[in-house]
Amino acid sequence: MDADSPLEFTCPRCGTATAMRFYGPCSACYVALRAAADGEAREVDVAAYEPKMNVTPNAVATKD
């Protein structure tokens, strides 16, 4: 079997017979999944990092 030849299998999502290079959903299912899962990118606000106050400083660093 040639590595570039398509495999014949049934689509794991809809069960129709298909021939593709890699195992996975058929072309119709792939388009439907992309349309359902595709979303718009958006900006997410993240709070600034503030270290915990229960951490004690190093004794050498605070030496006068």
C-alpha positions as a printed Julia matrix, in Angstrom:
64×3 Matrix{Float64}:
   0.0    0.0    0.0
   1.34   3.39  -1.0
   1.58   6.05   1.73
  -0.09   8.63  -0.52
  -3.0    6.43  -1.59
  -6.34   7.13   0.11
  -7.71   4.75   2.74
 -11.22   3.4    2.39
 -13.18   3.47   5.67
 -16.49   4.56   7.15
 -16.75   8.02   8.66
 -16.63   7.74  12.48
 -19.19  10.56  12.78
 -21.9    9.86  10.21
 -21.09   6.29   9.1
 -20.85   6.9    5.34
 -18.19   5.17   3.26
 -15.34   7.5    2.33
 -11.79   7.39   0.96
  -9.28   9.84   2.41
  -5.54   9.96   3.05
  -5.96  10.0    6.87
  -8.58   8.43   9.14
 -11.12  10.9   10.48
 -14.43  12.56   9.67
 -15.48  12.8    6.04
 -15.32  16.1    4.16
 -18.97  16.96   4.86
 -18.6   16.26   8.59
 -15.33  18.2    8.68
 -17.03  21.29   7.22
 -19.93  20.95   9.67
 -17.59  20.57  12.65
 -15.52  23.59  11.61
 -18.66  25.7   11.22
 -19.96  24.64  14.66
 -16.66  25.09  16.54
 -15.3   28.14  14.73
 -15.47  31.3   16.82
 -14.34  34.88  16.81
 -11.13  35.84  18.59
 -11.68  38.23  21.46
  -9.61  40.21  23.93
  -9.61  38.77  27.46
  -8.85  40.99  30.45
  -6.5   39.34  32.93
  -5.81  40.72  36.38
  -2.23  41.75  37.1
  -0.14  39.22  39.0
   0.25  39.98  42.69
   2.44  37.63  44.73
   0.99  35.94  47.81
   1.65  37.68  51.1
   2.35  34.43  52.97
   5.78  34.16  51.3
   8.58  35.3   53.61
  11.52  37.16  52.08
  14.99  35.65  52.03
  16.97  36.48  55.23
  20.07  37.38  53.18
  18.09  39.76  50.95
  16.68  41.69  53.93
  20.01  41.88  55.82
  21.0   45.49  56.54
